[in-house]
Amino acid sequence: MKILEKDLKEGRLTLKVESLNDLWTLYNVISKNDHVTTVTRRRVILKEGTSGERKTMRLTLDVEELAFHEFSNRLRIKGKIFEGPDDYVSHGSYHTFNIEINNIVEIKKTRWLSHELDLIKNSYQFEENFIILIIAIETGLATIALITNFSYNHVATVKKNIPGKRYHQSDRNKSYKEFFEAIKKILEENLKNTTINLLVICGPGSVRIHLEQYLKEHGNFSHLAPLENLNATSGTKSGILEVLKSPKLKRLKKKVKIFQDSEKIEKILALFNKDPDLIAIGTNEVLSASEKGAIEEVLLVDELLRGISKKNKKIIEVILTNVKKHGGKINIMSSNNAPGQRLKDLGSLVGILRYKP
């Protein structure tokens, strides 16, 4: 994210969006009632009885809603028009911005919080979105998901009755072929327009090995690269979550956020078992620990930065300011990906402590 203009006295920042990570950052920085300005296109009725024509213009919206669409590389911002050319727009009417990479956006806030400025400053630190396709498979069951830095997307669950070993091998082979073919077709249908950075097949036993062989012999997945075949305990979602913390995957990309987030969750769970006094959970515990300078790292889901009351937002800001002041780290996780969901289950806000306060 490139900062083009900065006037914090007026509450204005003008930014150039340079990556998908920048769009996710803006999703967590822009709040309801902020004023966002950019160049956009809007249909204008110039002559009564016509369908109108689309005009390019510069508009300012009073923000009401935001939606992050990672697979179409855009951030949708909806709100009422606050400023714009009087000849073409009616102030107070609704419009939606589709913010994309290379767009220039001006954001005006009543007050910029320090963690919001830090998010903008540090938006470059991770790899551009790293997309992993994972197939967790066991006999007769497969779970397919797309995993990114920002989300967990369930693609499909495939079930097939596989005859036991007492049946003829030809019957078993036929069932396995139908099973693998169903998986292959789902991959072809869902992934032809998606660039995959890593394909992972995981599960117990040898079924995962046979699936890999089948896809190589009968599939056309040359755009999927590279491929890892890893052991997991099941062909369910739990098998997928299991391989995300695999040391082998973490070594592949040191700057892939989802691997780092998975490792942090495992650290928290290990501390729960080993020394639970080094974990603070929830607003009150984390706030108290932050005031004493005891937090080594605070982890929170991005939902806590969006759509919460001003009072709670101020508390979060105090916590993050305290952590930063005492040299601690701040880790914001997407509430839509697997590690973020696990953090939500832990209370959405967790502090890893340096010592027992």
DOTORDREN-404045 format. One record per atom (N, C-alpha, C): x, y, z. Coordinates in steps of 0.2 Angstrom, whole numbers, padded with zeros to 4 digits, always signed. Example, Ala and Ser with C-alpha at 12.3 -4.5 7.8 and 13.67 -1.06 7.14 Angstrom:
2
+0066-0028+0039+0062-0022+0039+0066-0016+0039+0064-0011+0035+0068-0005+0036+0064+0000+0039
//
This chain:
357
+0004-0006+0000+0000+0000+0000+0004+0006+0000+0003+0011-0005+0007+0017-0005+0003+0022-0002+0006+0026+0002+0003+0032+0005+0005+0038+0000+0000+0041-0003+0001+0046-0008+0001+0053-0004-0004+0054+0000-0005+0060+0004-0007+0058+0011-0005+0062+0016-0006+0061+0023-0007+0068+0026-0013+0069+0029-0015+0075+0033-0019+0072+0039-0016+0070+0044-0020+0067+0050-0023+0073+0054-0021+0079+0053-0025+0084+0057-0032+0085+0054-0033+0084+0047-0039+0084+0044-0042+0077+0044-0038+0072+0046-0041+0065+0046-0041+0062+0039-0036+0064+0035-0036+0061+0028-0030+0057+0026-0031+0052+0023-0026+0048+0020-0028+0046+0013-0023+0047+0008-0024+0045+0001-0020+0040+0000-0022+0034-0003-0018+0028-0003-0019+0025-0010-0014+0021-0012-0014+0017-0019-0014+0010-0017-0019+0006-0019-0020-0001-0018-0015-0005-0022-0011-0009-0019-0006-0012-0024-0006-0020-0023-0010-0022-0019-0011-0030-0018-0017-0032-0015-0019-0038-0015-0025-0041-0012-0024-0040-0004-0018-0041-0002-0017-0039+0006-0019-0032+0007-0018-0027+0003-0020-0020+0004-0028-0020+0004-0031-0024+0000-0038-0023+0000-0041-0026+0007-0038-0032+0009-0040-0034+0016-0038-0030+0022-0033-0026+0021-0031-0021+0026-0036-0015+0026-0038-0013+0020-0043-0008+0020-0050-0010+0023-0052-0017+0022-0058-0020+0024-0058-0019+0032-0052-0019+0035-0051-0019+0042-0050-0012+0045-0049-0007+0041-0047+0000+0043-0053+0004+0042-0057+0003+0036-0062+0008+0035-0068+0006+0039-0071+0010+0042-0077+0009+0047-0083+0013+0045-0089+0011+0047-0095+0014+0046-0095+0022+0048-0097+0026+0043-0097+0033+0044-0091+0036+0042-0086+0033+0040-0080+0036+0037-0082+0038+0030-0078+0043+0028-0080+0046+0021-0074+0043+0016-0076+0040+0011-0071+0037+0006-0073+0040+0000-0067+0042-0004-0068+0045-0010-0064+0042-0015-0066+0041-0021-0063+0038-0027-0066+0039-0033-0063+0038-0039-0066+0039-0045-0070+0032-0047-0076+0033-0049-0080+0028-0050-0085+0029-0056-0089+0024-0058-0093+0025-0064-0100+0024-0061-0105+0028-0064-0112+0028-0061-0117+0029-0067-0122+0025-0067-0127+0026-0073-0131+0033-0071-0131+0037-0076-0134+0043-0076-0140+0044-0081-0146+0046-0079-0151+0047-0084-0151+0054-0086-0149+0055-0092-0148+0062-0095-0155+0064-0099-0159+0059-0101-0165+0061-0105-0170+0056-0102-0176+0059-0101-0181+0055-0098-0184+0050-0103-0185+0043-0101-0187+0038-0105-0181+0034-0108-0175+0036-0107-0169+0032-0109-0167+0028-0103-0162+0023-0105-0159+0019-0099-0153+0022-0096-0151+0028-0099-0146+0032-0097-0139+0029-0099-0134+0032-0097-0127+0030-0099-0122+0031-0092-0117+0027-0093-0112+0026-0087-0107+0032-0088-0106+0036-0083-0102+0042-0083-0096+0040-0077-0090+0042-0079-0085+0042-0074-0085+0049-0070-0084+0048-0064-0085+0054-0059-0081+0052-0053-0080+0057-0049-0077+0057-0042-0082+0058-0037-0083+0053-0033-0088+0053-0028-0085+0052-0021-0089+0054-0016-0087+0053-0009-0093+0049-0006-0092+0044-0002-0098+0040+0001-0097+0041+0009-0103+0041+0012-0103+0040+0019-0104+0033+0020-0099+0029+0022-0099+0022+0022-0104+0019+0027-0108+0014+0024-0112+0010+0028-0110+0002+0028-0108+0000+0023-0107-0008+0023-0100-0009+0019-0097-0014+0020-0091-0016+0017-0091-0024+0016-0088-0026+0010-0088-0033+0009-0082-0035+0005-0078-0040+0007-0071-0041+0004-0072-0048+0000-0071-0047-0007-0071-0052-0011-0064-0054-0014-0061-0059-0011-0054-0060-0012-0053-0064-0019-0058-0068-0021-0057-0071-0027-0059-0067-0034-0062-0061-0032-0063-0057-0038-0059-0051-0037-0054-0051-0032-0049-0046-0031-0052-0039-0030-0057-0038-0026-0061-0032-0025-0064-0031-0018-0064-0025-0016-0067-0023-0010-0073-0019-0011-0079-0021-0009-0086-0017-0011-0087-0013-0005-0088-0006-0006-0090-0001-0001-0097+0002-0003-0102+0001+0001-0108+0004+0000-0110+0010+0005-0113+0015+0002-0115+0020+0007-0119+0026+0003-0120+0031+0007-0124+0036+0004-0119+0042+0001-0121+0044-0005-0117+0049-0008-0116+0056-0004-0110+0057-0002-0109+0063+0002-0107+0069-0002-0103+0068-0007-0100+0073-0012-0100+0070-0019-0101+0074-0024-0101+0072-0030-0104+0078-0035-0103+0077-0041-0105+0082-0046-0113+0083-0046-0115+0089-0044-0122+0090-0044-0126+0089-0050-0123+0089-0056-0127+0088-0062-0129+0081-0063-0125+0076-0060-0126+0069-0061-0129+0065-0055-0128+0068-0049-0130+0063-0043-0134+0067-0038-0138+0064-0035-0142+0066-0029-0139+0064-0023-0137+0069-0019-0134+0068-0013-0139+0064-0008-0136+0059-0005-0140+0055+0000-0142+0049-0004-0142+0048-0010-0143+0042-0014-0138+0037-0013-0139+0031-0014-0134+0025-0013-0130+0024-0019-0124+0022-0017-0119+0020-0023-0114+0015-0020-0111+0011-0024-0106+0006-0022-0100+0006-0025-0094+0007-0022-0088+0007-0025-0085+0000-0025-0082-0002-0031-0079-0008-0032-0071-0007-0032-0068-0007-0026-0061-0005-0025-0057-0011-0028-0052-0010-0032-0048-0015-0035-0040-0013-0035-0036-0017-0036-0029-0016-0036-0027-0011-0041-0023-0006-0039-0021+0000-0043-0026+0006-0042-0031+0005-0039-0036+0011-0037-0033+0015-0032-0035+0022-0033-0033+0027-0028-0039+0029-0023-0038+0028-0017-0043+0029-0012-0041+0035-0007-0046+0039-0006-0045+0044+0000-0050+0042+0005-0047+0041+0012-0051+0040+0017-0051+0045+0022-0057+0048+0025-0057+0053+0030-0060+0050+0036-0057+0051+0042-0060+0048+0048-0060+0054+0053-0064+0054+0058-0064+0058+0063-0058+0058+0067-0055+0052+0068-0049+0051+0071-0046+0044+0069-0040+0044+0067-0036+0038+0065-0033+0035+0071-0035+0029+0072-0032+0025+0078-0025+0022+0076-0021+0022+0081-0014+0020+0080-0013+0013+0076-0018+0008+0078-0017+0001+0075-0019+0002+0068-0024+0006+0066-0026+0007+0059-0020+0009+0055-0016+0014+0057-0011+0017+0054-0005+0011+0053-0004+0007+0059+0000+0002+0058-0001-0003+0053-0008-0005+0053-0010-0010+0048-0009-0008+0041-0010-0001+0039-0008+0001+0033+0000+0001+0032+0003+0003+0037+0011+0003+0036+0013-0004+0035+0010-0009+0038+0013-0016+0038+0009-0020+0033+0005-0018+0028+0001-0022+0024+0005-0026+0019+0012-0024+0018+0016-0027+0013+0019-0034+0016+0019-0035+0023+0024-0040+0026+0022-0047+0024+0017-0049+0021+0015-0056+0019+0015-0057+0012+0016-0063+0010+0015-0065+0003+0009-0063+0000+0008-0061-0006+0002-0060-0010-0002-0067-0008-0009-0066-0009-0013-0072-0006-0011-0078-0009-0010-0083-0005-0007-0090-0006-0013-0095-0006-0015-0098-0011-0021-0102-0012-0019-0109-0012-0021-0113-0007-0020-0120-0006-0026-0124-0007-0026-0129-0012-0031-0133-0012-0030-0140-0008-0034-0142-0004-0033-0148+0000-0038-0153-0001-0036-0159-0002-0041-0164-0002-0039-0169+0003-0043-0170+0008-0043-0174+0014-0047-0181+0012-0043-0186+0012-0047-0192+0009-0045-0199+0013-0051-0202+0014-0050-0209+0017-0055-0214+0013-0055-0220+0015-0059-0225+0011-0067-0222+0010-0069-0220+0004-0076-0219+0003-0078-0212+0005-0073-0207+0008-0075-0201+0010-0069-0196+0008-0071-0190+0005-0066-0185+0003-0069-0178+0005-0065-0174+0008-0067-0167+0009-0062-0162+0005-0065-0158+0001-0061-0153-0003-0062-0146-0001-0056-0143+0000-0057-0136+0003-0052-0131-0001-0053-0125-0002-0048-0120-0004-0047-0116+0002-0040-0115+0004-0038-0112+0010-0033-0106+0007-0035-0100+0010-0031-0094+0008-0029-0091+0015-0025-0085+0014-0023-0081+0020-0029-0078+0023-0035-0078+0019-0041-0074+0022-0047-0079+0023-0047-0085+0021-0053-0089+0021-0052-0096+0021-0057-0100+0024-0058-0107+0023-0064-0108+0018-0063-0111+0012-0069-0111+0008-0070-0119+0006-0076-0122+0009-0077-0128+0008-0080-0129+0001-0077-0133-0003-0078-0135-0010-0083-0140-0011-0082-0146-0008-0087-0152-0008-0085-0157-0004-0090-0161-0002-0089-0168+0001-0091-0173-0003-0087-0178-0004-0088-0184-0009-0088-0190-0005-0094-0194-0006-0095-0200-0002-0096-0206-0007-0093-0211-0006-0094-0217-0010-0093-0224-0006-0098-0228-0007-0098-0235-0004-0093-0239-0007-0087-0241-0004-0082-0245-0006-0083-0252-0003-0084-0257-0008-0085-0264-0005-0079-0266-0001-0080-0270+0004-0075-0273+0008-0070-0278+0005-0065-0280+0008-0060-0284+0005-0063-0291+0003-0068-0293+0006-0071-0300+0005-0075-0300-0002-0076-0294-0005-0078-0294-0012-0073-0294-0017-0075-0296-0023-0070-0296-0029-0066-0290-0030-0060-0291-0031-0056-0285-0032-0058-0280-0038-0061-0283-0043-0063-0279-0048-0069-0275-0046-0073-0277-0042-0079-0273-0039-0076-0267-0035-0071-0268-0031-0067-0263-0027-0064-0258-0031-0060-0261-0037-0057-0256-0041-0062-0252-0045-0068-0254-0047-0073-0250-0050-0075-0245-0046-0077-0246-0039-0079-0241-0035-0074-0236-0033-0068-0238-0033-0062-0233-0032-0062-0228-0038-0062-0231-0044-0062-0227-0050-0067-0222-0050-0073-0224-0048-0079-0220-0048-0078-0214-0043-0075-0216-0037-0074-0212-0032-0069-0206-0034-0063-0209-0037-0058-0204-0039-0061-0200-0045-0065-0202-0049-0067-0199-0055-0072-0193-0052-0076-0194-0047-0080-0189-0045-0076-0183-0042-0071-0185-0038-0066-0180-0035-0063-0176-0041-0061-0180-0046-0057-0176-0052-0062-0171-0055-0069-0173-0056-0073-0169-0060-0075-0163-0055-0075-0163-0049-0076-0158-0045-0070-0153-0045-0064-0155-0045-0059-0151-0046-0059-0147-0053-0060-0151-0058-0061-0148-0065-0066-0142-0065-0072-0144-0062-0077-0139-0062-0076-0133-0058-0073-0133-0052-0072-0128-0047-0066-0124-0048-0061-0127-0051-0054-0124-0051-0051-0121-0058-0055-0122-0063-0053-0120-0069-0051-0113-0070-0054-0109-0066-0053-0101-0066-0049-0099-0060-0046-0104-0056-0043-0102-0050-0036-0104-0050-0031-0099-0049-0024-0101-0049-0022-0104-0042-0020-0110-0042-0018-0113-0036-0010-0113-0035-0008-0111-0029-0001-0111-0027+0002-0118-0025-0003-0122-0022-0001-0128-0019-0007-0133-0018-0006-0139-0021-0011-0144-0020-0008-0149-0015-0013-0150-0010-0011-0155-0005-0016-0161-0005-0014-0167-0005-0018-0173-0004-0016-0176+0003-0021-0177+0007-0019-0180+0014-0024-0185+0016-0022-0189+0021-0027-0194+0024-0023-0200+0027-0027-0204+0030-0024-0210+0032-0023-0216+0027-0018-0220+0028-0017-0226+0024-0015-0224+0017-0017-0229+0012-0014-0228+0005-0019-0225+0000-0025-0223+0002-0030-0220-0002-0027-0214-0005-0024-0210-0001-0021-0203-0004-0016-0204-0009-0012-0210-0009-0007-0211-0014-0010-0213-0020-0016-0218-0020-0019-0220-0026-0023-0214-0029-0025-0209-0025-0029-0203-0028-0024-0199-0032-0018-0198-0029-0013-0194-0033-0011-0198-0039-0010-0204-0039-0008-0208-0046-0014-0207-0051-0020-0208-0048-0026-0207-0053-0026-0200-0056-0025-0195-0052-0026-0188-0055-0020-0187-0060-0014-0190-0058-0009-0189-0063-0010-0192-0070-0013-0198-0069-0014-0202-0075-0020-0200-0079-0026-0197-0076-0032-0196-0079-0034-0189-0079-0031-0184-0075-0032-0177-0074-0028-0173-0078-0030-0167-0079-0026-0162-0083-0026-0156-0078-0021-0156-0073-0020-0151-0068-0013-0148-0068-0011-0147-0074-0004-0144-0075-0003-0137-0072-0009-0134-0071-0009-0127-0068-0009-0127-0061-0009-0133-0058-0009-0134-0050-0002-0136-0049+0001-0132-0045+0008-0134-0043+0010-0130-0037+0015-0133-0033+0017-0140-0033+0012-0145-0029+0014-0151-0029+0009-0156-0025+0013-0159-0019+0009-0159-0014+0012-0162-0008+0007-0168-0005+0009-0174-0003+0005-0179-0001+0007-0180+0006+0003-0179+0011+0004-0179+0018+0000-0184+0022+0002-0187+0027-0002-0191+0031-0007-0186+0036-0013-0189+0037-0018-0186+0041-0022-0191+0044-0026-0190+0049-0029-0195+0053-0036-0196+0050-0039-0192+0045-0046-0193+0043-0046-0189+0036-0052-0191+0033-0054-0187+0027-0059-0182+0028-0059-0179+0034-0064-0174+0035-0060-0167+0036-0064-0162+0038-0061-0155+0039-0056-0156+0044-0057-0160+0049-0051-0160+0055-0045-0163+0052-0045-0167+0046-0039-0169+0043-0036-0163+0039-0040-0158+0037-0037-0152+0033-0034-0148+0038-0037-0147+0044-0034-0142+0049-0028-0145+0052-0028-0152+0052-0022-0155+0054-0016-0154+0050-0016-0154+0043-0011-0153+0039-0008-0146+0039-0013-0141+0040-0011-0134+0040-0005-0133+0045-0005-0137+0050+0001-0136+0055+0007-0140+0054+0007-0144+0048+0012-0148+0046+0019-0144+0046+0024-0146+0049+0030-0143+0048+0033-0143+0041+0031-0148+0037+0033-0148+0030+0030-0142+0026+0024-0141+0028+0020-0135+0024+0023-0128+0026+0024-0128+0033+0027-0121+0036+0034-0120+0033+0038-0125+0031+0044-0123+0028+0044-0121+0021+0038-0122+0017+0037-0120+0010+0037-0113+0009+0033-0109+0014+0033-0102+0013+0033-0099+0020+0038-0096+0021+0039-0093+0028+0035-0087+0029+0033-0083+0023+0029-0077+0024+0022-0078+0022+0019-0084+0022+0012-0086+0021+0009-0085+0028+0004-0080+0028+0001-0079+0035-0003-0085+0038-0006-0089+0034-0010-0094+0037-0006-0099+0040+0000-0100+0038+0005-0105+0041+0007-0102+0048+0008-0096+0048+0011-0093+0054+0005-0092+0059-0001-0091+0057-0007-0091+0061-0008-0098+0064-0008-0103+0060-0009-0110+0063-0004-0111+0068+0002-0109+0067+0008-0111+0072+0006-0107+0079+0004-0101+0078+0002-0097+0084-0004-0100+0088-0009-0103+0085-0014-0106+0088-0011-0112+0092-0007-0116+0089-0004-0122+0092+0000-0120+0098+0003-0114+0098+0007-0112+0103+0003-0110+0109-0003-0107+0108-0008-0106+0113-0011-0112+0116-0012-0117+0112-0015-0123+0115-0010-0127+0119-0004-0127+0117+0002-0130+0121+0003-0127+0127+0002-0120+0127+0003-0116+0134-0003-0118+0138-0009-0119+0136-0015-0121+0140-0013-0127+0144-0010-0132+0141-0009-0138+0144-0002-0137+0148+0002-0134+0146+0009-0133+0150+0009-0128+0156+0006-0122+0154+0007-0116+0159+0001-0111+0157-0005-0113+0159-0011-0109+0157-0010-0102+0160-0006-0100+0165-0006-0094+0168-0002-0089+0163+0001-0092+0158+0004-0087+0153-0001-0086+0147-0007-0087+0148-0012-0085+0143-0017-0081+0146-0019-0075+0143-0024-0071+0145-0030-0071+0139-0036-0072+0142-0042-0073+0137-0047-0068+0138-0050-0065+0133-0055-0060+0134-0053-0053+0135-0057-0048+0135-0056-0041+0135-0053-0039+0142-0056-0041+0147-0054-0039+0154-0047-0042+0156-0046-0048+0155-0039-0051+0156-0034-0048+0152-0035-0048+0145-0030-0045+0141-0028-0038+0142-0034-0034+0144-0033-0027+0145-0028-0026+0152-0030-0030+0157-0026-0030+0163-0018-0032+0162-0017-0037+0158-0010-0039+0157-0007-0034+0152-0010-0031+0148-0007-0026+0144-0005-0019+0148-0009-0018+0153-0007-0012+0157-0001-0013+0161+0000-0020+0162+0006-0021+0166+0012-0023+0162+0011-0022+0155+0017-0023+0151+0019-0031+0150+0014-0035+0152+0016-0042+0152+0014-0046+0145+0012-0043+0140+0010-0046+0134+0015-0047+0129+0017-0053+0128+0022-0054+0122+0019-0053+0116+0013-0056+0115+0010-0055+0108+0002-0056+0110-0001-0051+0106-0009-0052+0107-0011-0054+0100-0016-0059+0100-0019-0061+0094-0027-0059+0095-0030-0057+0089-0037-0055+0089-0039-0056+0082-0046-0058+0082-0049-0059+0075-0051-0052+0072-0051-0051+0066-0052-0045+0063-0059-0042+0064-0064-0046+0066-0071-0044+0068-0071-0039+0073-0066-0040+0078-0065-0035+0083-0064-0028+0081-0061-0027+0075-0059-0020+0073-0065-0017+0068-0070-0021+0067-0076-0019+0063-0082-0020+0066-0087-0015+0066-0094-0016+0068-0095-0016+0075-0090-0015+0079-0091-0015+0087-0092-0008+0089-0095-0007+0095-0097-0001+0098-0090+0004+0099-0091+0010+0099-0086+0015+0100-0082+0013+0107-0086+0012+0112-0083+0010+0118-0079+0004+0118-0081-0001+0115-0077-0007+0114-0071-0006+0110-0072-0002+0104-0066-0001+0100-0061+0003+0103-0063+0008+0108-0058+0011+0112-0054+0007+0116-0057+0002+0119-0054-0003+0124-0049-0007+0120-0051-0009+0114-0046-0013+0109-0040-0008+0108-0041-0002+0106-0036+0003+0105-0031+0003+0110-0034+0004+0117-0030+0004+0123-0025-0002+0123-0028-0008+0122-0024-0014+0123-0019-0014+0118-0020-0012+0111-0015-0013+0106-0010-0007+0107-0012-0002+0110-0007+0004+0111-0002+0001+0117-0005-0002+0122-0001-0004+0127+0004-0010+0125+0002-0014+0121+0006-0020+0119+0012-0017+0115+0010-0012+0110+0015-0009+0106+0020-0005+0110+0018-0001+0115+0022+0003+0120+0027-0002+0123+0025-0008+0125+0030-0012+0129+0033-0017+0125+0033-0016+0118+0037-0020+0114+0034-0027+0112+0028-0027+0113+0024-0034+0111+0022-0034+0104+0020-0039+0101+0018-0040+0094+0010-0040+0094+0008-0038+0088+0001-0038+0087-0001-0043+0081-0005-0047+0082-0007-0052+0076-0014-0052+0075-0016-0049+0069-0024-0049+0068-0025-0055+0063-0030-0059+0064-0032-0065+0060-0038-0064+0057-0039-0066+0051-0045-0066+0047-0050-0071+0051-0056-0068+0052-0061-0073+0055-0064-0078+0051-0062-0078+0044-0065-0082+0039-0061-0088+0038-0054-0088+0040-0050-0094+0039-0050-0098+0045-0046-0104+0044-0046-0109+0049-0043-0107+0056-0037-0104+0056-0034-0102+0062-0038-0096+0065-0041-0092+0061-0046-0087+0064-0052-0089+0067-0055-0095+0064-0060-0098+0067-0059-0101+0074-0053-0104+0074-0051-0107+0081-0049-0102+0086-0047-0096+0084-0046-0091+0089-0052-0088+0091-0058-0088+0087-0064-0086+0089-0067-0091+0094-0066-0097+0093-0068-0102+0098-0064-0101+0105-0058-0098+0105-0055-0097+0111-0057-0090+0114-0061-0086+0111-0064-0080+0114-0062-0074+0110-0059-0075+0104-0057-0069+0099-0052-0065+0101-0050-0064+0107-0044-0060+0109-0040-0064+0115-0034-0065+0113-0030-0069+0117-0023-0066+0118-0020-0066+0124-0013-0063+0125-0009-0069+0127-0003-0069+0124+0003-0073+0126+0007-0069+0130+0008-0071+0137+0012-0067+0141+0019-0069+0142+0023-0064+0144+0030-0065+0145+0031-0068+0152+0027-0066+0157+0027-0068+0164+0020-0068+0167+0020-0071+0172+0013-0072+0176+0012-0065+0180+0007-0061+0178+0006-0054+0181+0003-0055+0188
//
